[in-house]
């Protein structure tokens, strides 16, 4: 899994971010390599940060 940065995520819509979050969350269990999981968790963290940046207080 490729790490996705906040810069890359900023160009996506909120609905796209939520769908990407769901897809990555569901796929984590299938990743065999530790680095894939680390990248997935880091990407999830970046998505959460981007979503919270867009809607403070939610």
Buried (B, 14 or more C-beta within 10 A) or exposed (E): BEBBEEEEBEEBEEEEBEEBBEEBEEEEEEBEEEEBBEBBBBBBEBBEEBBEEEEEEE
